[in-house]
Amino acid sequence: PMMYLALSYDHRIIDGRESVSFLVRVKELLEDPARMLLEI
């Protein structure tokens, strides 16, 4: 299964690199929920 994830942000406040890093982290946690539960 595939899931689409989108993020909306204001470039005047948040740098694009930070928002991409956040989305990558969310993706990693969704792919491995045990990691999220153990807070590794």
GUZAVEX-116874 format. One record per residue: x, y, z of N, C-alpha, C in turn; residue in three letters; residue number from 0. Coordinates in Angstrom, 2 decimals. Layout:
N
@neast=X, nnorth=Y, nup=Z, caeast=X, canorth=Y, caup=Z, ceast=X, cnorth=Y, cup=Z, code=Ala, pos=NUM
...
This chain:
40
@neast=0.82, nnorth=-1.20, nup=0.00, caeast=0.00, canorth=0.00, caup=0.00, ceast=0.86, cnorth=1.26, cup=0.00, code=Pro, pos=0
@neast=0.32, nnorth=2.28, nup=-0.56, caeast=1.04, canorth=3.55, caup=-0.63, ceast=0.20, cnorth=4.63, cup=0.03, code=Met, pos=1
@neast=0.89, nnorth=5.57, nup=0.64, caeast=0.22, canorth=6.67, caup=1.32, ceast=0.86, cnorth=7.98, cup=0.87, code=Met, pos=2
@neast=0.05, nnorth=8.95, nup=0.57, caeast=0.56, canorth=10.26, caup=0.19, ceast=0.58, cnorth=11.16, cup=1.42, code=Tyr, pos=3
@neast=1.65, nnorth=11.91, nup=1.56, caeast=1.80, canorth=12.81, caup=2.69, ceast=2.25, cnorth=14.16, cup=2.16, code=Leu, pos=4
@neast=1.55, nnorth=15.20, nup=2.55, caeast=1.88, canorth=16.55, caup=2.08, ceast=2.03, cnorth=17.47, cup=3.29, code=Ala, pos=5
@neast=2.83, nnorth=18.49, nup=3.10, caeast=3.07, canorth=19.47, caup=4.15, ceast=3.02, cnorth=20.86, cup=3.54, code=Leu, pos=6
@neast=2.33, nnorth=21.72, nup=4.21, caeast=2.24, canorth=23.11, caup=3.76, ceast=2.97, cnorth=23.98, cup=4.78, code=Ser, pos=7
@neast=3.82, nnorth=24.87, nup=4.31, caeast=4.58, canorth=25.71, caup=5.22, ceast=4.87, cnorth=27.05, cup=4.58, code=Tyr, pos=8
@neast=5.24, nnorth=28.01, nup=5.40, caeast=5.52, canorth=29.37, caup=4.96, ceast=7.04, cnorth=29.54, cup=4.86, code=Asp, pos=9
@neast=7.54, nnorth=29.77, nup=3.65, caeast=8.98, canorth=29.92, caup=3.44, ceast=9.56, cnorth=31.11, cup=4.19, code=His, pos=10
@neast=8.74, nnorth=32.04, nup=4.58, caeast=9.25, canorth=33.20, caup=5.32, ceast=9.60, cnorth=32.82, cup=6.75, code=Arg, pos=11
@neast=9.02, nnorth=31.73, nup=7.24, caeast=9.24, canorth=31.31, caup=8.63, ceast=10.10, cnorth=30.06, cup=8.72, code=Ile, pos=12
@neast=9.84, nnorth=29.09, nup=7.85, caeast=10.53, canorth=27.80, caup=7.90, ceast=11.29, cnorth=27.57, cup=6.60, code=Ile, pos=13
@neast=12.55, nnorth=27.17, nup=6.74, caeast=13.37, canorth=26.84, caup=5.59, ceast=12.87, cnorth=25.51, cup=4.99, code=Asp, pos=14
@neast=12.91, nnorth=25.40, nup=3.68, caeast=12.44, canorth=24.18, caup=3.01, ceast=13.17, cnorth=22.94, cup=3.46, code=Gly, pos=15
@neast=14.46, nnorth=23.10, nup=3.77, caeast=15.26, canorth=21.94, caup=4.20, ceast=14.73, cnorth=21.37, cup=5.52, code=Arg, pos=16
@neast=14.32, nnorth=22.24, nup=6.43, caeast=13.77, canorth=21.77, caup=7.71, ceast=12.47, cnorth=21.02, cup=7.51, code=Glu, pos=17
@neast=11.64, nnorth=21.50, nup=6.62, caeast=10.36, canorth=20.82, caup=6.39, ceast=10.57, cnorth=19.46, cup=5.72, code=Ser, pos=18
@neast=11.54, nnorth=19.37, nup=4.82, caeast=11.84, canorth=18.08, caup=4.19, ceast=12.40, cnorth=17.11, cup=5.23, code=Val, pos=19
@neast=13.25, nnorth=17.60, nup=6.11, caeast=13.79, canorth=16.75, caup=7.18, ceast=12.66, cnorth=16.21, cup=8.06, code=Ser, pos=20
@neast=11.68, nnorth=17.06, nup=8.35, caeast=10.53, canorth=16.63, caup=9.14, ceast=9.75, cnorth=15.54, cup=8.42, code=Phe, pos=21
@neast=9.49, nnorth=15.73, nup=7.14, caeast=8.74, canorth=14.72, caup=6.38, ceast=9.50, cnorth=13.40, cup=6.29, code=Leu, pos=22
@neast=10.81, nnorth=13.47, nup=6.14, caeast=11.63, canorth=12.25, caup=6.09, ceast=11.52, cnorth=11.50, cup=7.42, code=Val, pos=23
@neast=11.57, nnorth=12.25, nup=8.51, caeast=11.45, canorth=11.62, caup=9.84, ceast=10.07, cnorth=10.98, cup=10.01, code=Arg, pos=24
@neast=9.02, nnorth=11.66, nup=9.59, caeast=7.66, canorth=11.09, caup=9.67, ceast=7.58, cnorth=9.82, cup=8.83, code=Val, pos=25
@neast=8.15, nnorth=9.85, nup=7.63, caeast=8.14, canorth=8.68, caup=6.76, ceast=8.86, cnorth=7.50, cup=7.42, code=Lys, pos=26
@neast=10.01, nnorth=7.76, nup=8.03, caeast=10.77, canorth=6.70, caup=8.69, ceast=9.96, cnorth=6.09, cup=9.84, code=Glu, pos=27
@neast=9.29, nnorth=6.93, nup=10.60, caeast=8.50, canorth=6.43, caup=11.73, ceast=7.28, cnorth=5.65, cup=11.26, code=Leu, pos=28
@neast=6.66, nnorth=6.07, nup=10.17, caeast=5.51, canorth=5.34, caup=9.63, ceast=5.93, cnorth=3.99, cup=9.06, code=Leu, pos=29
@neast=7.14, nnorth=3.92, nup=8.52, caeast=7.62, canorth=2.66, caup=7.95, ceast=8.04, cnorth=1.67, cup=9.03, code=Glu, pos=30
@neast=8.38, nnorth=2.16, nup=10.22, caeast=8.82, canorth=1.29, caup=11.31, ceast=8.17, cnorth=1.76, cup=12.62, code=Asp, pos=31
@neast=6.90, nnorth=1.41, nup=12.84, caeast=6.18, canorth=1.90, caup=14.03, ceast=6.82, cnorth=1.46, cup=15.35, code=Pro, pos=32
@neast=7.48, nnorth=0.32, nup=15.38, caeast=8.14, canorth=-0.12, caup=16.62, ceast=9.20, cnorth=0.88, cup=17.03, code=Ala, pos=33
@neast=9.88, nnorth=1.44, nup=16.07, caeast=10.90, canorth=2.46, caup=16.34, ceast=10.27, cnorth=3.68, cup=17.00, code=Arg, pos=34
@neast=9.08, nnorth=4.05, nup=16.55, caeast=8.38, canorth=5.20, caup=17.13, ceast=7.96, cnorth=4.88, cup=18.57, code=Met, pos=35
@neast=7.47, nnorth=3.68, nup=18.79, caeast=7.02, canorth=3.30, caup=20.13, ceast=8.17, cnorth=3.21, cup=21.11, code=Leu, pos=36
@neast=9.34, nnorth=2.79, nup=20.62, caeast=10.52, canorth=2.67, caup=21.48, ceast=11.30, cnorth=3.97, cup=21.56, code=Leu, pos=37
@neast=10.92, nnorth=4.96, nup=20.75, caeast=11.57, canorth=6.27, caup=20.69, ceast=13.07, cnorth=6.16, cup=20.44, code=Glu, pos=38
@neast=13.44, nnorth=5.35, nup=19.46, caeast=14.85, canorth=5.18, caup=19.09, ceast=15.26, cnorth=6.28, cup=18.16, code=Ile, pos=39
